[in-house]
Amino acid sequence: MATNYQLIRYQADNIPVFDGNSKQVNRFISACENFLNAHRDANANAPINLALFDTILSKLVGRAADLIASRIELNTWTLVKDAIIATFSDQRSIDCIIQDIITLKPEKNESSLQFGIRIQDARSLLFSKVNTSNDIRELKLLKIAEYGNLAMKTFISGLNYHMQLVVRLKNPNSLEEAISLAQEEENYINYKNRNNVSNHKITTQPINPLHKFQYPINTTPMHRPFFSTHQNSNPLPYANHFSRTPFPNRNIPFTPRNSPFINFNPSRPNSYQFRNNQQMIRPNFFNKPPSNQFRQNPSSNQFRQNQPSYQFRRNPNNQFPEPMDTSSGNTIINKPHP
């Protein structure tokens, strides 16, 4: 029987490269077994069998090449396959992987698509475990269908209440269909929320009917403020166009004439404030009329009745005292006679 080398080369190119990814173990092993079963010779020492084995080892790259291809004791395909399963496949049982799928929940701010991808990865790992088991083909197909339905229910239960109703009403048949329905509804909700936000910004924009008039370019206003050339170009806020500024805007201490001195230190009153305070009416602390506070009692002050007093005596002739004559040396003032 002639060997078809072109077919061998074509099938060898279809074998995927394996770098140690645990999710690719089942696929790589299946491709290698199909390749060997199609071109292996019944004689174990035939040269074609050695060429096929070397072709499979050339597909190992990265960490898989370091741990498997470098071992000289692995000289048959059976030993290489067992080493790949023991080194790179998931060592958990099927029941443990099922529990991990059931307990999957969406993370915070995670979209439905990302949550579905995580469930797909866990389901793929579970399918690889089923395919590498020693069960018959019909039982493997039943398990794959059951575990696929379990993954779809886990995804739907992880959605919010509104998304669950929408997806359940459409009755999806697979996990991929449920992910597509959830993603479609999520996109519609996001589009609706964006429209609501944009409409809210338009309706809440403040309306200003009064707009400031702007002169055209290369034109000047017809009126100008009436200020003298010697006045400051920046008037005070309280001065209009027809009033003069009261004081020049300079950093020079200046006090206008005929104006009282303003004391900026309230703890030390000035003379002007002191005079004003003297003219104020003092409170009556004795709760008596002011005229009766210092009235003398004749019965108690008998010694003051005969005492002459010149302080409040009125001058009937309106005579004023003579001024002192300093030139003559007379320093005696003649008192007016009563």
C-alpha positions in Angstrom: 0.0 0.0 0.0 1.5 3.3 -1.1 1.8 6.1 1.5 0.1 9.3 0.6 2.6 11.9 1.9 0.5 14.8 0.7 -2.4 13.7 2.8 -0.2 13.2 5.8 1.3 16.7 5.4 -2.2 18.2 5.0 -3.5 16.5 8.2 -0.3 17.4 10.1 -0.9 21.0 9.3 -4.4 20.8 10.8 -3.2 19.7 14.2 -3.4 22.7 16.5 -0.4 24.0 18.4 -0.5 23.2 22.1 1.1 25.6 24.6 -0.2 24.1 27.9 -3.6 25.8 28.0 -5.9 23.5 30.1 -8.9 24.4 27.9 -7.1 23.1 24.8 -6.1 19.7 26.2 -9.1 17.8 24.9 -8.9 19.3 21.4 -5.2 18.6 21.0 -5.5 15.0 22.1 -8.4 14.3 19.8 -6.6 15.8 16.8 -3.5 13.8 17.5 -5.4 10.5 17.9 -7.3 11.1 14.6 -4.0 11.8 12.8 -2.3 8.6 14.2 -5.3 6.3 13.5 -5.4 7.5 9.9 -1.7 6.9 9.0 -0.3 4.5 11.6 1.3 1.3 10.4 0.5 -2.0 12.1 4.2 -2.7 12.6 5.3 -0.8 15.7 8.8 -0.5 14.4 7.8 0.9 11.0 9.6 4.2 10.0 6.2 5.9 9.3 5.2 5.5 13.0 8.3 7.3 14.1 7.7 10.1 11.7 4.2 10.5 12.9 5.3 10.7 16.5 7.9 13.3 15.7 5.3 15.4 14.0 3.1 15.4 17.1 6.0 16.4 19.3 6.7 19.4 17.0 3.3 20.8 17.9 4.2 21.3 21.5 5.4 24.9 22.2 6.1 27.0 25.1 5.6 25.5 28.6 4.3 22.2 27.0 7.5 21.8 25.1 9.6 22.4 28.2 7.7 19.9 30.3 6.8 17.2 27.8 8.9 17.3 24.7 12.2 17.4 26.6 11.6 14.1 28.4 13.3 11.2 26.7 11.4 8.6 28.6 8.2 9.6 26.9 8.9 7.7 23.6 5.3 6.6 22.8 2.0 8.4 22.2 0.3 6.8 25.1 3.0 8.0 27.6 2.9 11.5 26.1 -0.9 11.7 26.3 -1.0 10.6 30.0 1.7 13.2 30.8 -0.2 16.0 29.1 -3.4 15.1 31.0 -1.6 14.9 34.3 0.3 18.1 33.8 -2.1 20.6 32.1 -5.7 19.3 32.5 -7.9 20.5 35.3 -7.6 18.0 38.2 -11.0 18.7 39.7 -13.8 16.2 39.3 -16.9 16.8 37.3 -19.0 17.4 40.5 -16.7 20.2 41.6 -16.9 22.0 38.3 -20.7 21.7 38.3 -20.8 23.4 41.8 -18.5 26.2 40.5 -20.9 26.8 37.6 -24.0 26.9 39.9 -22.3 29.5 42.2 -21.3 31.9 39.5 -22.7 35.4 40.0 -22.2 38.6 38.0 -19.6 41.0 39.4 -20.2 44.6 40.1 -20.7 46.7 37.0 -20.2 43.6 34.8 -22.2 43.4 31.6 -24.3 40.4 30.6 -21.8 39.6 27.8 -18.9 39.3 30.2 -20.9 37.3 32.6 -21.9 34.9 29.8 -18.3 34.5 28.7 -17.3 33.4 32.2 -20.0 30.8 32.2 -19.0 29.6 28.7 -15.4 29.0 29.9 -16.6 27.0 32.9 -18.9 25.0 30.6 -16.1 24.3 28.2 -14.0 22.9 31.0 -16.9 20.7 32.1 -17.4 19.4 28.5 -13.7 18.5 28.2 -13.9 16.5 31.4 -16.9 14.6 30.0 -15.1 13.9 26.7 -12.0 12.5 28.4 -14.1 10.2 30.6 -14.5 6.4 29.9 -18.3 6.7 29.3 -19.9 5.5 26.1 -20.7 8.1 23.4 -24.5 8.2 24.0 -24.0 8.9 27.7 -21.5 11.6 26.9 -24.0 13.3 24.7 -26.7 13.2 27.4 -24.4 14.7 29.9 -23.3 17.5 27.6 -26.9 18.4 26.9 -27.8 18.4 30.6 -24.8 20.5 31.6 -25.4 22.9 28.8 -29.0 23.5 30.1 -27.6 24.0 33.6 -25.2 26.6 32.4 -28.0 28.5 30.6 -30.2 28.5 33.7 -27.3 29.8 35.8 -26.8 32.7 33.4 -30.5 33.7 33.4 -30.7 33.5 37.2 -27.7 35.9 37.5 -29.5 38.7 35.6 -31.6 41.3 37.2 -35.4 40.9 37.5 -36.3 42.8 34.4 -33.8 41.0 32.2 -34.9 37.6 33.5 -38.5 38.3 32.5 -37.4 39.4 29.0 -35.1 36.4 28.4 -37.5 33.8 29.9 -40.5 35.0 27.8 -38.5 34.4 24.6 -37.6 30.8 25.8 -34.0 30.4 24.6 -32.7 26.9 23.8 -29.0 27.4 24.5 -26.6 29.6 26.5 -25.5 31.5 23.4 -29.1 32.4 22.6 -29.7 33.6 26.1 -26.6 35.8 26.0 -27.7 37.3 22.7 -31.2 38.1 24.0 -29.8 39.7 27.2 -27.3 41.7 25.3 -30.0 43.0 23.0 -32.2 44.1 25.9 -29.2 45.7 27.7 -28.3 47.7 24.6 -31.9 49.0 24.3 -31.9 50.1 28.0 -28.7 51.9 27.6 -29.9 53.7 24.5 -33.1 54.7 26.3 -31.2 56.1 29.3 -28.9 58.1 27.0 -31.9 59.7 25.3 -33.5 60.5 28.7 -30.4 62.2 29.9 -30.0 64.3 26.7 -33.7 65.4 26.8 -33.3 66.3 30.4 -30.4 68.6 29.6 -32.3 70.3 26.9 -35.4 71.0 29.0 -33.5 72.1 32.0 -31.3 74.6 30.1 -31.9 78.1 31.6 -33.6 80.6 29.2 -32.3 84.1 29.3 -34.5 86.4 27.2 -32.4 89.5 27.9 -29.3 89.5 25.9 -26.6 92.1 26.1 -26.3 94.2 23.0 -23.0 93.9 21.2 -21.8 96.5 18.9 -20.7 95.4 15.4 -17.1 95.0 14.6 -15.1 98.2 13.8 -17.8 100.4 15.4 -17.8 102.4 18.7 -20.7 103.4 20.9 -22.4 106.8 20.4 -22.3 107.9 24.1 -19.2 108.1 26.3 -19.0 108.7 30.1 -18.6 112.3 31.0 -15.4 112.5 33.0 -12.8 115.2 33.2 -9.3 114.6 32.0 -7.8 115.1 35.4 -10.1 112.5 37.1 -9.5 108.9 37.4 -10.5 106.8 34.3 -12.0 104.2 36.6 -14.8 105.8 38.6 -16.1 104.5 41.9 -18.9 102.0 41.8 -21.4 104.5 43.3 -20.5 107.3 40.8 -22.6 107.7 37.6 -21.7 109.4 34.4 -22.8 112.9 35.6 -21.2 113.0 39.0 -17.7 113.7 40.0 -15.7 111.3 42.0 -15.5 112.5 45.6 -11.9 111.7 46.1 -9.0 110.7 43.9 -8.3 107.0 43.7 -4.8 107.1 45.1 -3.0 105.3 47.8 -2.3 108.6 49.7 -3.7 109.2 53.2 -6.1 112.1 52.7 -8.7 113.7 55.0 -11.0 116.4 53.6 -11.5 119.7 55.4 -14.3 120.5 57.8 -14.8 116.8 58.5 -14.5 115.1 61.8 -11.6 112.9 62.5 -12.6 109.2 62.0 -11.1 106.9 64.5 -10.6 103.5 63.1 -9.6 102.0 66.5 -12.8 101.8 68.5 -10.8 101.0 71.7 -9.4 104.5 71.8 -12.0 107.3 71.4 -10.9 110.6 69.9 -11.8 114.0 71.2 -14.7 114.5 68.9 -16.3 111.3 70.1 -15.6 112.3 73.7 -17.4 115.6 73.4 -20.4 114.0 71.9 -20.5 111.5 74.7 -20.5 114.3 77.3 -23.6 115.9 75.7 -25.5 112.6 76.0 -28.1 112.3 78.8 -26.8 110.2 81.6 -29.0 107.6 83.1 -30.6 108.2 86.5 -29.1 105.5 88.8 -30.9 106.8 91.9 -34.4 106.5 90.4 -35.2 110.1 91.3 -35.8 113.3 89.4 -32.6 115.1 88.5 -33.7 118.3 90.4 -34.2 116.5 93.7 -30.9 114.6 93.8 -28.9 117.3 95.5 -31.6 119.3 97.3 -30.5 120.3 100.8 -32.5 119.6 103.8 -32.7 122.7 106.1 -33.2 120.5 109.2 -30.0 118.5 108.6 -27.8 121.2 107.2 -28.3 124.2 109.6 -24.7 125.2 109.4 -25.0 126.0 105.6 -27.9 128.5 105.9 -25.8 131.6 106.9 -23.0 130.8 104.5 -22.8 133.3 101.7 -22.7 132.0 98.1 -21.5 134.0 95.2 -21.7 131.3 92.6 -25.3 131.5 91.5 -26.1 135.1 92.6 -27.6 137.2 89.8 -26.3 140.7 89.0 -29.4 143.0 88.8 -27.4 145.8 87.2 -25.8 143.5 84.6 -22.4 144.7 85.8 -19.5 142.6 84.7 -16.3 142.4 86.8 -13.5 144.7 85.8 -10.5 143.1 84.1 -7.2 143.0 85.9 -4.9 145.9 85.2 -1.5 144.3 84.8 0.2 147.6 83.9 -0.6 149.4 87.2 0.1 146.5 89.4 -3.4 146.4 90.8 -4.4 142.8 91.1 -7.5 143.3 93.2 -10.9 142.8 91.5 -13.7 145.0 92.9 -16.7 142.8 93.6 -20.0 144.3 92.6 -22.3 145.5 95.4 -25.6 143.9 95.8 
